[in-house]
């Protein structure tokens, strides 16, 4: 059974919440985030705010493989909750 986009978004949110809480991101988590962002990137059914948020996450992720800032994660989680 294939994973749905809703499942992918929930997984992405879980990964973001976890790394923000621990202020640490493993290589596996960073790679999983990249795969999820790539998979969701071209989905035309996502709401525009969700697509924009995914683009922001991807931009920050590509520039820096350190844990994301707590403020950024909170904003992204709020935006991703809309979906």
C-alpha distances in whole Angstrom, upper triangle without the diagonal:
4,7,9,13,14,12,13,17,17,16,19,21,21,22,25,26,26,28,30,31,31,33,31,28,27,27,23,23,24,22,19,21,22,18,17,20,20,16,17,21,21,19,21,20,21,24,27,28,24,25,28,27,24,27,29,27,27,30,31,29,30,34,33,31,33,31,31,34,34,35,33,30,31,31,28,26,28,27,24,24,25,21
4,6,10,11,10,10,14,15,14,16,19,19,20,22,24,24,26,28,29,30,31,29,26,25,24,21,20,22,19,16,18,18,15,14,16,16,12,14,17,17,15,18,17,18,21,24,25,21,21,24,24,21,23,26,24,23,27,28,25,27,30,30,28,30,29,29,32,31,32,30,27,28,29,25,24,26,25,21,22,23,19
4,7,8,6,7,10,11,10,13,15,15,16,19,20,21,22,24,26,26,27,26,23,23,22,19,18,19,17,14,15,16,13,11,14,14,11,11,15,16,14,17,15,15,19,21,22,18,18,22,21,18,21,23,21,20,24,25,23,24,28,27,25,27,26,25,28,28,29,26,23,25,25,21,20,22,21,17,18,19,16
4,5,5,6,9,10,11,12,14,15,17,18,20,21,23,24,26,27,28,27,24,24,24,21,19,20,19,15,16,17,14,11,13,14,10,10,14,14,11,14,12,12,15,18,19,15,16,19,18,16,19,22,20,20,23,24,23,24,28,28,26,28,26,25,28,27,28,25,22,23,23,20,18,20,19,15,16,16,13
4,5,5,6,9,10,10,12,14,15,16,18,20,21,22,24,26,26,25,23,23,23,20,18,19,18,14,14,15,12,9,11,12,9,7,11,11,9,11,9,9,12,15,15,12,12,16,15,13,16,18,16,17,20,21,20,22,25,25,24,25,24,22,25,24,25,22,19,20,20,16,16,17,15,12,13,13,10
4,5,5,6,9,10,11,12,14,15,16,18,20,21,22,24,25,25,23,23,24,21,19,20,19,16,15,16,15,11,13,15,12,10,13,14,11,14,11,10,12,15,15,12,13,16,15,13,17,19,17,18,21,22,21,23,26,26,25,26,23,22,24,23,23,21,18,19,19,15,14,15,14,10,10,11,8
4,5,5,6,9,10,10,12,14,15,16,18,20,21,22,24,23,21,21,21,18,16,18,17,13,13,15,13,10,13,14,12,11,15,16,14,16,14,13,16,18,18,14,16,19,17,15,18,20,18,18,22,22,20,23,26,25,23,24,22,21,24,23,24,21,18,19,20,16,14,17,16,12,12,14,11
4,5,5,6,9,10,11,12,14,15,17,18,20,21,22,21,18,19,19,16,14,15,14,10,10,12,10,6,9,11,8,8,11,13,12,15,14,12,15,17,16,13,13,16,14,12,15,17,14,15,18,19,17,19,22,22,20,22,20,19,21,21,22,19,16,18,18,15,13,16,15,11,13,14,12
4,5,5,6,9,10,10,12,14,15,16,18,20,20,20,18,19,19,17,14,15,15,12,10,12,12,8,9,12,10,8,11,14,12,14,13,10,12,14,13,10,11,14,11,10,13,15,12,14,17,17,16,19,21,21,20,21,18,17,19,18,19,16,14,15,15,11,10,12,11,7,9,11,8
4,5,5,6,9,10,10,12,14,15,16,18,19,19,17,19,20,17,14,16,16,13,12,15,14,10,12,15,13,12,15,17,16,18,16,14,15,17,16,12,15,17,14,13,17,17,15,16,20,19,18,21,23,22,21,21,18,17,19,18,19,17,14,14,15,12,10,12,12,9,9,12,10
4,5,5,6,9,10,10,12,14,15,16,18,17,15,15,16,14,11,13,13,9,9,12,11,8,11,14,12,12,15,17,16,19,18,16,18,19,18,14,16,18,15,13,17,17,14,15,19,18,16,19,22,20,18,19,16,16,19,18,19,17,14,15,17,13,12,15,15,11,12,15,13
4,5,5,6,9,10,11,12,14,15,16,15,13,14,15,13,10,11,11,8,6,10,10,7,8,12,11,10,13,16,15,18,17,14,16,17,16,12,13,15,12,10,13,13,10,12,15,14,13,16,18,17,15,16,14,13,15,15,16,14,11,13,14,10,9,13,12,9,11,14,13
4,5,5,6,8,10,10,12,14,15,15,14,16,17,15,12,13,15,12,10,13,14,10,11,15,15,13,15,18,17,20,18,15,16,17,15,12,14,15,12,11,14,14,11,13,16,15,14,18,20,18,17,17,14,13,14,13,14,12,9,10,11,9,6,10,10,8,9,12,12
4,5,5,6,9,10,11,12,14,14,12,14,16,14,11,13,14,11,10,14,14,12,14,17,16,15,18,21,20,23,21,19,20,21,19,16,18,19,15,14,18,17,14,16,19,17,16,19,21,19,17,17,14,13,15,14,16,15,11,12,14,12,9,13,14,11,12,15,15
4,6,5,6,8,10,11,11,11,9,10,12,11,7,9,11,9,7,11,12,10,12,15,15,15,17,20,20,23,22,20,21,22,20,16,18,18,15,14,16,16,12,14,17,15,13,16,18,16,14,13,11,11,13,13,15,14,10,13,15,12,11,14,15,13,14,18,17
4,5,5,6,9,10,10,10,9,12,14,13,9,10,13,11,8,12,14,12,12,16,16,15,17,20,20,23,22,19,20,20,17,15,16,16,13,12,15,13,10,12,15,13,11,15,16,14,13,12,9,8,10,9,12,10,6,9,11,9,8,12,13,11,13,16,16
4,6,5,6,9,10,11,11,14,16,15,12,13,16,14,12,16,17,15,16,19,20,18,20,24,23,25,24,21,21,22,19,17,19,19,15,15,18,16,13,16,18,16,15,18,20,17,16,14,11,10,11,9,11,11,7,8,11,10,8,11,13,12,13,16,17
4,5,5,6,8,8,9,11,14,13,10,12,15,13,12,16,17,15,17,20,20,20,22,25,25,28,27,24,24,25,22,20,21,22,18,17,20,18,15,17,19,17,15,19,20,17,15,13,10,11,12,11,14,14,10,12,15,13,12,15,17,15,16,20,20
4,5,5,5,5,5,9,12,12,9,10,13,12,11,14,16,15,16,19,20,20,21,25,25,28,27,24,25,25,22,20,21,21,17,17,19,17,13,15,17,14,13,16,17,14,12,10,6,8,10,9,13,12,9,12,15,13,13,16,18,16,18,21,21
4,6,5,7,9,12,15,15,12,13,16,15,13,16,19,17,17,21,22,21,22,26,26,28,28,24,24,24,21,19,21,20,17,17,19,16,13,16,17,14,13,17,17,14,13,11,7,7,7,6,9,9,7,9,12,12,11,14,16,15,17,20,21
4,6,8,10,13,17,17,14,15,18,17,16,19,21,20,20,24,25,24,25,29,29,31,30,27,27,27,24,22,24,24,20,20,22,20,17,20,21,18,17,21,21,18,16,14,10,10,10,8,12,13,10,11,14,14,13,16,18,18,18,22,23
4,5,8,11,14,15,12,14,17,17,16,19,21,20,21,24,25,25,26,30,30,33,32,29,29,30,27,24,26,25,22,21,23,21,18,20,21,18,17,20,20,17,15,12,9,11,11,10,14,15,12,14,17,17,16,19,21,20,21,25,25
4,7,10,14,15,12,13,17,17,15,18,21,20,20,23,25,24,25,29,30,32,32,29,29,29,26,24,25,24,20,20,21,19,16,18,19,15,14,18,17,14,12,9,6,8,8,8,12,13,11,13,16,16,16,19,21,20,22,25,26
4,7,10,12,10,10,14,14,13,16,18,18,19,22,23,23,24,28,29,32,32,29,29,29,27,24,25,24,21,20,21,19,16,17,18,15,13,16,16,13,10,7,5,9,11,11,15,15,13,16,18,17,17,21,22,21,23,26,26
4,7,8,6,6,10,11,10,12,15,15,16,18,20,21,21,25,26,29,29,26,27,27,25,22,23,23,19,18,19,18,14,15,16,14,11,14,14,11,8,7,5,9,12,13,16,15,13,16,18,17,17,21,21,20,22,25,25
4,5,5,6,9,10,11,12,14,15,17,18,20,21,22,26,27,30,30,28,29,29,28,25,25,25,22,20,21,20,17,17,18,16,13,15,16,13,9,9,9,12,15,17,20,18,16,20,22,20,20,23,24,22,24,27,27
4,5,5,6,9,10,11,12,14,15,16,18,20,21,24,25,29,30,27,29,29,28,25,24,25,22,19,20,20,16,15,17,16,12,13,15,12,8,10,11,14,17,19,22,20,18,22,23,21,21,25,25,23,26,28,27
4,5,5,6,9,10,10,12,14,15,16,18,20,23,24,27,28,26,28,28,27,24,23,24,22,19,20,20,17,16,18,17,13,15,17,15,11,13,13,15,19,20,23,21,18,22,23,21,21,24,24,22,24,27,25
4,5,5,6,9,10,10,12,14,15,16,18,21,22,25,26,23,25,25,24,21,21,21,19,16,18,18,14,14,16,15,11,14,16,14,10,11,10,12,16,17,19,17,15,18,20,17,17,21,21,18,21,23,22
4,5,5,6,9,10,11,12,14,15,16,20,21,24,25,22,24,24,23,20,19,20,17,14,15,15,12,11,13,12,8,10,12,10,7,9,9,11,14,16,18,16,14,18,19,16,17,21,20,18,21,24,23
4,5,5,6,9,10,11,12,14,15,18,20,23,24,22,24,24,23,20,19,20,18,15,16,17,13,12,14,14,10,11,14,13,10,12,13,14,18,20,22,19,17,21,22,18,19,23,22,20,22,25,23
4,5,5,6,9,10,10,12,14,17,18,21,22,20,22,23,22,18,18,19,17,14,16,16,13,12,15,15,11,13,16,15,12,14,14,15,18,19,21,19,16,19,20,17,17,21,20,17,20,22,20
4,5,5,6,9,10,11,12,15,16,19,20,17,19,20,18,15,15,16,13,10,12,13,9,9,12,12,8,11,14,13,11,12,12,12,15,16,18,15,13,16,17,13,14,17,17,14,17,19,18
4,5,5,6,9,10,10,14,15,19,20,18,20,20,19,16,15,16,14,10,11,12,9,7,11,11,8,9,12,12,10,13,13,13,17,19,20,17,15,19,19,15,17,20,18,16,19,21,19
4,5,5,6,9,10,12,14,17,18,17,20,20,20,16,15,17,16,12,13,15,12,10,14,15,12,12,16,16,14,17,17,17,20,22,23,20,18,21,21,17,18,21,20,17,20,21,19
4,5,5,6,8,11,12,15,16,14,16,17,17,13,13,15,13,10,12,14,11,10,14,14,12,13,17,17,15,17,16,16,19,20,21,18,16,18,18,15,15,18,16,13,16,18,15
4,5,5,6,9,10,14,15,12,15,15,14,11,10,11,10,7,8,10,8,7,10,12,10,11,14,15,14,17,16,15,18,19,19,16,15,17,17,13,14,17,15,12,16,17,15
4,6,5,8,10,13,15,14,16,16,17,14,11,13,13,9,10,13,11,9,12,14,12,12,15,17,16,19,19,18,21,23,23,19,18,21,20,17,18,20,18,16,19,20,17
4,6,7,8,12,13,12,15,16,17,14,12,15,14,11,12,15,13,12,15,17,15,15,19,20,19,21,21,20,23,24,25,21,20,22,21,17,18,20,18,15,18,19,16
4,6,6,9,10,8,12,12,13,10,8,11,11,8,10,13,12,11,14,16,15,16,19,20,19,22,21,19,22,23,23,19,18,20,18,15,15,17,15,12,15,15,12
4,6,9,11,9,12,11,13,10,7,10,10,7,8,11,11,9,12,15,14,14,17,19,19,21,21,19,22,23,23,19,18,20,19,15,17,18,15,14,17,17,14
4,6,9,9,12,12,14,12,9,12,13,11,11,14,15,13,15,18,17,17,20,22,23,25,25,23,26,27,26,22,22,24,22,18,20,21,18,16,19,18,15
4,5,6,9,11,13,10,8,12,13,11,12,16,16,15,17,20,19,20,23,24,24,27,26,24,26,27,26,23,22,23,21,18,19,20,16,14,17,16,13
4,6,8,9,12,11,9,12,14,13,14,17,18,17,19,22,22,22,25,27,27,29,28,26,28,28,27,24,23,24,22,19,20,20,17,15,18,16,13
4,6,9,12,10,9,13,14,13,15,18,18,18,21,23,23,24,27,28,28,30,29,26,28,28,27,24,23,23,21,18,19,19,16,14,15,13,10
4,6,8,6,6,10,11,10,12,15,15,16,18,20,20,22,24,25,25,27,25,23,25,24,23,20,19,20,18,15,15,15,12,10,12,10,7
4,6,5,6,9,10,11,13,14,16,17,19,20,21,23,25,26,27,28,26,23,24,24,22,19,19,19,16,14,14,13,10,9,11,8,7
4,5,5,6,9,10,11,12,14,15,16,19,20,21,23,24,25,27,25,22,23,23,21,18,18,18,15,13,15,14,10,11,13,10,10
4,5,5,6,9,10,11,12,14,15,17,18,20,21,23,24,24,23,19,20,20,17,15,15,15,12,10,12,10,7,8,10,8,9
4,5,5,6,9,10,10,12,14,15,16,18,20,21,22,23,21,18,19,19,17,14,14,14,11,9,10,10,6,6,9,7,7
4,5,5,6,9,10,11,12,14,15,16,18,20,21,22,21,18,20,20,19,16,15,16,14,11,13,13,10,9,12,11,10
4,5,5,6,9,10,11,13,14,15,17,19,20,21,20,17,18,19,17,13,14,15,12,10,13,13,9,10,13,12,12
4,5,5,6,9,10,11,12,14,16,17,18,18,17,14,15,15,14,10,10,12,9,6,9,10,7,7,11,11,11
4,5,5,6,9,10,10,12,14,15,16,17,16,14,15,16,16,12,11,13,12,8,10,12,9,8,12,13,12
4,5,5,6,9,10,10,12,14,16,17,17,14,16,18,17,13,13,16,13,11,13,15,12,12,16,16,15
4,5,5,6,8,10,11,12,14,15,14,11,13,14,13,9,11,13,11,9,12,13,11,12,15,16,16
4,5,5,6,9,10,11,11,12,11,9,11,13,12,9,9,12,10,8,11,13,11,11,15,16,16
4,6,5,6,9,10,11,13,13,11,14,16,16,12,12,15,14,11,14,16,14,14,17,18,18
4,5,5,6,9,11,13,13,11,13,16,16,12,13,16,15,13,16,18,16,16,20,21,20
4,6,5,6,8,10,10,8,10,13,13,10,11,14,13,12,15,17,16,16,19,21,21
4,5,5,6,8,9,8,11,14,15,11,12,15,15,13,15,18,17,16,20,22,21
4,6,7,10,12,11,14,17,18,15,15,19,18,16,19,21,20,19,23,24,24
4,7,9,11,11,13,17,17,14,16,19,18,17,20,22,21,21,24,26,26
4,5,8,8,11,14,16,13,14,18,18,16,19,22,21,21,24,26,26
4,7,8,12,15,17,14,14,18,19,17,19,22,22,21,24,26,26
4,6,9,12,14,13,13,16,18,17,18,21,22,21,24,26,26
4,7,9,12,10,10,13,15,14,15,18,19,18,21,24,24
4,6,8,7,7,10,11,11,12,15,16,16,18,21,21
4,6,5,6,9,10,11,12,15,16,16,18,21,22
4,5,5,6,9,10,11,12,14,15,16,19,21
4,5,5,6,9,10,11,13,14,16,18,20
4,5,5,6,9,10,11,12,14,16,18
4,5,5,6,9,10,10,12,15,16
4,5,5,6,9,10,11,13,15
4,6,5,6,9,10,12,14
4,5,5,6,9,10,12
4,5,5,6,9,11
4,6,5,7,10
4,5,6,8
4,5,6
4,5
4
